[in-house]
Amino acid sequence: MSFMQNPPSRCQNCHDFGINAEKLRKLVGAFTALQNVLKNIQPMVNNIQPLINEIQPIVDQTWSPLIDQDHLFTGSGGEQSDIEHSDDSAFGANESEPLHCPHDKCKSESKTQTYTNISSLTRHFTTHVTCKETCMLCGKKIATVKKYLRHFNSCKRESNNGNLEEAKRKKAELSSMVRSKMRQMLPERTKPIKGGVLVGENSGKRNASDAGLTPQGRQINSRGMASPNSDACYNKAVAAGINGPHS
């Protein structure tokens, strides 16, 4: 009477003899080896995760979605479209001083990220602004401005959709919205100077002389037009000692 060295096992569900015991043992051995590998890797993953969390803000800062370069998109005739014209002036921030994100979420963190210029801060600020927009090129639903801009820069190259120009306008609108929201939350030292006056918080305005502007800057009124009596008023103010005592 002969016996099979590796007789097939009966399946517990269908009672079929199609399962080979030797192959089953090899499969169990491979699965056990894989579990051991994962067990050894887990401590490394635990050590790497804090480093990833620390690097992430730097990645966010260096990512460039062309948020401040809307002028690169032109109209069908080659002229710059009105919607891409930004009313942002040069911010009055001292470039030697680091900038901090004004959003409450970043303020609450014990270790806040600093930014060297307004552009990098603006790119980071896109993570805080929700939009709930749908891509006009592919129909994908997007929740934040950062994800929208990142998606747009890749989707526009892959789509022949006729809505591209409209999608560009939407991108410009979202970029402008981010700049506006961030400008409202920034401290006064980073507010723009417009028309000879420094625009502060709560839409308050200070005289250009208080902002340390030159006499030429004092000759411009809030509408950006020359004031005919500004020279006389300025000279009288200096003579009266309004600008402080002179040594």
Secondary structure per residue as TSV (DSSP state, phi and psi in degrees):
chain	resnum	aa	ss	phi	psi
A	1	M	-	360.0	125.1
A	2	S	-	-101.7	151.1
A	3	F	-	-123.2	145.7
A	4	M	-	-76.1	136.4
A	5	Q	S	-66.7	-42.7
A	6	N	S	-126.7	75.0
A	7	P	-	-63.9	142.6
A	8	P	E	-65.3	145.1
A	9	S	E	-91.0	152.6
A	10	R	-	-86.1	132.2
A	11	C	-	-68.0	133.6
A	12	Q	T	-71.6	-18.0
A	13	N	T	-93.4	-49.4
A	14	C	T	-108.9	-2.1
A	15	H	-	59.8	27.1
A	16	D	-	-86.3	147.6
A	17	F	S	-93.3	27.3
A	18	G	-	-85.6	-1.1
A	19	I	E	-97.7	125.2
A	20	N	E	-92.2	126.7
A	21	A	H	-63.0	-36.4
A	22	E	H	-66.2	-43.5
A	23	K	H	-64.5	-36.4
A	24	L	H	-65.6	-39.9
A	25	R	H	-64.8	-38.9
A	26	K	H	-64.5	-39.3
A	27	L	H	-64.4	-43.1
A	28	V	H	-63.4	-39.4
A	29	G	H	-64.0	-41.9
A	30	A	H	-64.6	-39.8
A	31	F	H	-64.8	-40.8
A	32	T	H	-64.3	-40.9
A	33	A	H	-63.5	-39.2
A	34	L	H	-64.4	-40.4
A	35	Q	H	-61.3	-39.8
A	36	N	H	-65.1	-38.9
A	37	V	H	-63.4	-46.2
A	38	L	H	-62.6	-37.3
A	39	K	H	-63.7	-37.3
A	40	N	H	-74.8	-29.5
A	41	I	H	-77.6	-29.9
A	42	Q	H	-54.3	-43.6
A	43	P	H	-60.3	-35.4
A	44	M	H	-66.3	-40.1
A	45	V	H	-62.3	-41.2
A	46	N	H	-63.5	-33.2
A	47	N	H	-77.9	-31.9
A	48	I	H	-77.8	-32.9
A	49	Q	H	-57.1	-44.6
A	50	P	H	-61.1	-34.7
A	51	L	H	-66.2	-39.1
A	52	I	H	-62.8	-42.8
A	53	N	H	-63.3	-34.2
A	54	E	H	-75.2	-33.7
A	55	I	H	-79.1	-26.3
A	56	Q	H	-54.3	-44.6
A	57	P	H	-60.1	-34.5
A	58	I	H	-67.5	-39.2
A	59	V	H	-63.0	-42.0
A	60	D	H	-63.3	-37.1
A	61	Q	H	-70.9	-37.8
A	62	T	H	-84.4	-14.4
A	63	W	-	-66.0	133.2
A	64	S	-	-122.3	101.9
A	65	P	-	-92.4	18.3
A	66	L	-	60.3	32.1
A	67	I	T	-66.2	-30.6
A	68	D	T	-101.6	17.4
A	69	Q	-	-126.9	43.6
A	70	D	G	-65.3	-20.2
A	71	H	G	-67.7	-11.9
A	72	L	G	-70.5	-22.4
A	73	F	S	-90.8	122.1
A	74	T	B	-114.8	165.0
A	75	G	-	-73.8	179.6
A	76	S	T	-65.4	-26.4
A	77	G	T	-89.6	1.7
A	78	G	S	96.0	-15.9
A	79	E	S	-81.7	155.3
A	80	Q	B	-71.3	129.9
A	81	S	-	-72.4	147.5
A	82	D	G	-58.7	-34.3
A	83	I	G	-69.6	-20.8
A	84	E	G	-86.6	-6.5
A	85	H	-	-72.8	121.9
A	86	S	-	-98.2	140.6
A	87	D	-	-91.1	9.5
A	88	D	-	-73.1	129.5
A	89	S	-	-93.4	176.1
A	90	A	-	-65.3	129.6
A	91	F	B	-70.4	148.5
A	92	G	-	-86.3	18.2
A	93	A	-	-74.3	144.2
A	94	N	-	-77.2	119.3
A	95	E	T	-64.1	-20.3
A	96	S	T	-78.2	-14.1
A	97	E	S	-96.0	134.2
A	98	P	-	-69.3	148.9
A	99	L	E	-102.6	146.7
A	100	H	E	-121.1	146.6
A	101	C	-	-66.0	128.8
A	102	P	-	-82.8	-3.5
A	103	H	S	-69.4	144.0
A	104	D	H	-58.2	-35.3
A	105	K	H	-62.7	-40.5
A	106	C	H	-76.7	-33.3
A	107	K	H	-63.3	-32.3
A	108	S	T	-77.0	-12.9
A	109	E	S	-77.7	142.0
A	110	S	S	-67.1	-35.4
A	111	K	S	-118.2	102.8
A	112	T	-	-91.1	145.6
A	113	Q	-	-80.5	140.5
A	114	T	E	-106.6	155.3
A	115	Y	E	-130.7	144.0
A	116	T	S	-86.1	-19.2
A	117	N	S	-152.7	168.5
A	118	I	H	-63.6	-36.6
A	119	S	H	-62.5	-45.6
A	120	S	H	-67.7	-36.0
A	121	L	H	-65.9	-38.7
A	122	T	H	-64.7	-41.7
A	123	R	H	-60.2	-41.5
A	124	H	H	-66.1	-39.1
A	125	F	H	-64.2	-21.0
A	126	T	G	-61.4	-21.9
A	127	T	G	-70.1	-21.5
A	128	H	G	-92.0	-12.2
A	129	V	-	-101.8	118.1
A	130	T	E	-86.1	153.2
A	131	C	E	-135.8	-33.7
A	132	K	E	52.1	49.4
A	133	E	E	-100.3	161.0
A	134	T	E	-114.3	128.6
A	135	C	-	-60.4	127.5
A	136	M	T	-74.7	-9.4
A	137	L	T	-96.9	-36.0
A	138	C	T	-128.2	-9.2
A	139	G	-	86.1	4.6
A	140	K	-	-70.4	136.9
A	141	K	E	-87.3	132.7
A	142	I	E	-129.6	138.6
A	143	A	E	-98.1	-28.5
A	144	T	E	-125.8	158.1
A	145	V	H	-64.3	-38.5
A	146	K	H	-59.8	-46.6
A	147	K	H	-66.1	-34.7
A	148	Y	H	-65.0	-47.4
A	149	L	H	-65.6	-40.8
A	150	R	H	-63.7	-43.6
A	151	H	H	-66.0	-41.6
A	152	F	H	-60.0	-43.1
A	153	N	H	-65.6	-21.4
A	154	S	H	-98.1	-37.7
A	155	C	H	-69.1	-36.1
A	156	K	H	-65.5	-24.6
A	157	R	H	-82.4	-17.2
A	158	E	H	-106.4	-1.9
A	159	S	-	-118.8	140.6
A	160	N	-	-104.4	20.6
A	161	N	-	-61.4	140.6
A	162	G	T	-73.3	-4.2
A	163	N	T	-90.7	14.5
A	164	L	H	-61.2	-44.2
A	165	E	H	-63.2	-41.5
A	166	E	H	-65.8	-36.6
A	167	A	H	-65.6	-36.3
A	168	K	H	-63.8	-40.3
A	169	R	H	-64.3	-40.4
A	170	K	H	-62.9	-41.4
A	171	K	H	-60.4	-43.3
A	172	A	H	-63.9	-38.6
A	173	E	H	-63.4	-43.6
A	174	L	H	-66.3	-39.8
A	175	S	H	-62.1	-43.4
A	176	S	H	-64.4	-38.1
A	177	M	H	-63.4	-40.8
A	178	V	H	-62.5	-46.8
A	179	R	H	-61.2	-40.1
A	180	S	H	-65.4	-45.8
A	181	K	H	-63.2	-42.4
A	182	M	H	-67.7	-39.8
A	183	R	H	-62.1	-36.3
A	184	Q	H	-67.6	-28.3
A	185	M	H	-94.5	-14.7
A	186	L	S	-72.0	151.3
A	187	P	-	-66.1	166.5
A	188	E	G	-61.9	-30.9
A	189	R	G	-66.1	-16.7
A	190	T	G	-108.2	11.8
A	191	K	S	-77.9	149.8
A	192	P	B	-74.9	152.7
A	193	I	E	-98.6	122.9
A	194	K	E	-131.9	134.3
A	195	G	T	58.0	30.8
A	196	G	T	82.7	2.5
A	197	V	E	-125.3	149.1
A	198	L	E	-91.7	119.0
A	199	V	E	-83.0	116.0
A	200	G	-	-100.9	-166.1
A	201	E	G	-70.6	155.4
A	202	N	G	58.2	30.9
A	203	S	G	60.7	19.5
A	204	G	-	-73.3	154.1
A	205	K	E	-128.8	143.9
A	206	R	E	-119.5	154.5
A	207	N	-	-62.0	147.0
A	208	A	T	-61.1	-29.4
A	209	S	T	-64.4	-33.5
A	210	D	T	-68.9	-25.2
A	211	A	T	-86.1	-0.9
A	212	G	T	78.8	27.3
A	213	L	-	-83.4	165.0
A	214	T	-	-76.6	163.9
A	215	P	H	-54.8	-32.3
A	216	Q	H	-63.6	-36.2
A	217	G	H	-68.2	-27.9
A	218	R	H	-75.9	-12.2
A	219	Q	T	-85.5	3.9
A	220	I	B	-109.1	127.0
A	221	N	-	-86.7	-177.1
A	222	S	T	-67.0	-16.2
A	223	R	T	-95.4	6.9
A	224	G	S	77.2	17.0
A	225	M	-	-109.2	151.7
A	226	A	B	-69.3	137.7
A	227	S	-	-98.9	118.2
A	228	P	T	-63.1	-30.2
A	229	N	T	-99.2	8.7
A	230	S	H	-66.4	-37.4
A	231	D	H	-63.1	-45.5
A	232	A	H	-64.1	-42.8
A	233	C	H	-64.3	-39.9
A	234	Y	H	-67.3	-43.3
A	235	N	H	-63.9	-39.8
A	236	K	H	-63.6	-39.0
A	237	A	H	-64.5	-41.2
A	238	V	H	-65.0	-43.5
A	239	A	H	-63.2	-34.8
A	240	A	T	-81.7	-4.6
A	241	G	T	77.9	20.9
A	242	I	T	-65.3	-33.8
A	243	N	T	-81.9	11.8
A	244	G	-	106.5	158.3
A	245	P	-	-67.7	148.3
A	246	H	-	-105.2	141.5
A	247	S	-	-81.5	360.0
